[in-house]
Amino acid sequence: MKLKIILVGKTEEDYLKHGIDIYQKRLKNYLPLDVIEIPALKNTKKLSIEQQKIKEGELILQKLEKSDFIVILDEKGREFSSVDFSKYFQNKMNSGIKSLCLIIGGPYGFSNDVYSRAQQKIALSQMTFSHQMIRLLLFEQCYRAMSILRNEPYHHI
């Protein structure tokens, strides 16, 4: 299974970039990883929030393949413990899906079209994090899930 992570906008803070780079490199030791950054919209002052979500949604949908199993990060999504998230990964790998696609949207969330295309919603916490910070948390949790599946010492139970 390939892991595809789609992000709207660039990661701006150097400390987040550094952390994400660390976990990206580690993740590539476990499974193929494709990270796609969709450029942030420009000249948004004249656009409503809904119009921004629609435009971002169009860009997201262009990056999806029919065989992708689409999971969006959403505050109303299903929550997991780290161990349960690793079991979720194992289940997806066992199911024979070609690509697990995790999507972090822009600051206003997703368009209705992206919600319609998604097969699942997950939340990393009940707390609210910036869409910049959640990137690092997602990469770390994906790495943690893989290390749990391999019974490696990174995750202390």
C-alpha positions as CSV (number, residue, x, y, z in Angstrom):
1,M,0.0,0.0,0.0
2,K,1.1,3.5,-0.8
3,L,0.5,6.4,1.6
4,K,-0.5,9.6,-0.1
5,I,-0.7,12.8,2.0
6,I,-2.3,15.9,0.4
7,L,-1.7,19.3,2.1
8,V,-3.3,22.6,1.2
9,G,-0.7,25.3,1.3
10,K,3.0,25.2,2.2
11,T,4.3,24.5,5.7
12,E,5.5,27.9,6.8
13,E,7.4,27.5,10.1
14,D,10.9,26.1,9.9
15,Y,10.5,24.0,13.1
16,L,7.4,22.3,11.5
17,K,9.3,21.8,8.2
18,H,12.2,20.2,10.1
19,G,9.9,17.9,12.1
20,I,7.9,16.9,9.1
21,D,11.1,16.1,7.1
22,I,12.3,13.8,9.9
23,Y,9.1,11.8,9.9
24,Q,8.8,11.7,6.1
25,K,12.3,10.2,5.9
26,R,11.4,7.6,8.5
27,L,8.1,6.7,6.9
28,K,9.7,6.0,3.6
29,N,11.5,3.1,5.2
30,Y,8.1,1.4,5.8
31,L,6.0,2.1,2.7
32,P,5.9,4.2,-0.4
33,L,5.1,7.8,0.5
34,D,3.7,10.5,-1.8
35,V,3.4,14.0,-0.3
36,I,1.5,16.5,-2.4
37,E,1.4,20.2,-1.5
38,I,-1.4,22.1,-3.2
39,P,-0.5,25.8,-3.4
40,A,-2.5,28.2,-1.2
41,L,-5.0,30.3,-3.1
42,K,-3.9,33.8,-4.0
43,N,-6.1,36.9,-4.0
44,T,-8.7,35.5,-1.6
45,K,-9.9,38.8,-0.2
46,K,-12.7,38.9,-2.8
47,L,-13.7,35.3,-2.2
48,S,-16.1,34.1,0.4
49,I,-15.0,31.3,2.7
50,E,-17.3,28.9,0.7
51,Q,-15.7,30.0,-2.6
52,Q,-12.3,29.4,-1.2
53,K,-13.3,25.9,-0.1
54,I,-14.7,25.2,-3.5
55,K,-11.5,26.3,-5.3
56,E,-9.3,24.3,-2.9
57,G,-11.6,21.4,-3.3
58,E,-11.2,21.4,-7.1
59,L,-7.5,21.4,-6.7
60,I,-7.6,18.5,-4.2
61,L,-9.9,16.4,-6.4
62,Q,-7.5,16.8,-9.3
63,K,-4.9,15.0,-7.3
64,L,-7.0,12.0,-6.5
65,E,-7.1,8.7,-8.4
66,K,-10.1,6.4,-8.5
67,S,-8.2,3.7,-6.6
68,D,-7.4,6.0,-3.7
69,F,-9.1,5.4,-0.4
70,I,-9.8,8.9,0.7
71,V,-9.6,10.0,4.4
72,I,-9.9,13.6,5.4
73,L,-8.8,15.1,8.6
74,D,-11.8,16.7,10.2
75,E,-12.7,17.8,13.7
76,K,-15.8,15.7,13.6
77,G,-14.0,12.6,12.4
78,R,-13.3,9.3,14.2
79,E,-10.6,9.4,16.9
80,F,-8.0,6.7,17.6
81,S,-5.5,5.9,20.2
82,S,-2.0,5.4,18.7
83,V,-2.3,1.7,19.0
84,D,-5.8,1.7,17.3
85,F,-4.5,3.9,14.6
86,S,-1.8,1.3,13.9
87,K,-4.5,-1.3,13.7
88,Y,-6.4,0.9,11.3
89,F,-3.3,1.1,9.1
90,Q,-2.9,-2.7,9.3
91,N,-6.5,-3.2,8.3
92,K,-6.1,-0.9,5.3
93,M,-3.0,-2.7,4.2
94,N,-4.7,-6.1,4.6
95,S,-7.8,-4.9,2.7
96,G,-5.7,-4.6,-0.5
97,I,-6.3,-1.0,-1.2
98,K,-3.7,0.5,-3.5
99,S,-3.3,3.9,-1.9
100,L,-4.4,5.4,1.4
101,C,-4.8,9.1,0.9
102,L,-4.9,11.3,3.9
103,I,-5.9,14.9,3.3
104,I,-5.4,18.0,5.4
105,G,-7.4,20.9,4.0
106,G,-7.0,24.6,4.3
107,P,-7.9,26.8,7.3
108,Y,-11.6,26.7,6.5
109,G,-12.0,22.9,5.9
110,F,-13.3,21.2,2.8
111,S,-15.8,21.8,0.1
112,N,-18.9,19.6,-0.1
113,D,-17.4,17.9,-3.1
114,V,-14.4,16.7,-1.1
115,Y,-16.7,15.6,1.7
116,S,-18.7,13.6,-0.8
117,R,-15.6,11.9,-2.3
118,A,-14.1,11.0,1.1
119,Q,-14.7,7.5,2.4
120,Q,-13.8,8.4,6.0
121,K,-13.1,11.3,8.3
122,I,-10.6,11.1,11.2
123,A,-9.6,13.5,13.9
124,L,-6.3,13.5,15.6
125,S,-7.7,15.1,18.7
126,Q,-10.7,16.9,20.1
127,M,-8.4,19.9,20.5
128,T,-8.1,22.4,17.7
129,F,-4.7,22.8,16.1
130,S,-3.6,25.0,13.3
131,H,-3.7,23.3,9.9
132,Q,0.1,23.9,9.8
133,M,0.8,22.1,13.1
134,I,-1.6,19.2,12.4
135,R,0.8,18.2,9.5
136,L,3.6,17.4,11.9
137,L,1.2,15.5,14.2
138,L,-0.1,13.5,11.3
139,F,3.3,12.5,10.0
140,E,4.4,11.6,13.5
141,Q,1.4,9.4,14.1
142,C,1.8,7.6,10.8
143,Y,5.4,6.9,11.7
144,R,4.3,5.8,15.2
145,A,1.7,3.5,13.7
146,M,4.2,1.8,11.4
147,S,6.7,1.4,14.3
148,I,4.0,-0.2,16.4
149,L,3.2,-2.7,13.7
150,R,6.8,-3.7,13.5
151,N,7.1,-3.9,17.3
152,E,9.8,-1.3,17.4
153,P,10.7,0.5,20.6
154,Y,9.6,4.0,19.4
155,H,6.2,3.6,21.0
156,H,6.3,2.6,24.6
157,I,3.2,0.8,25.7
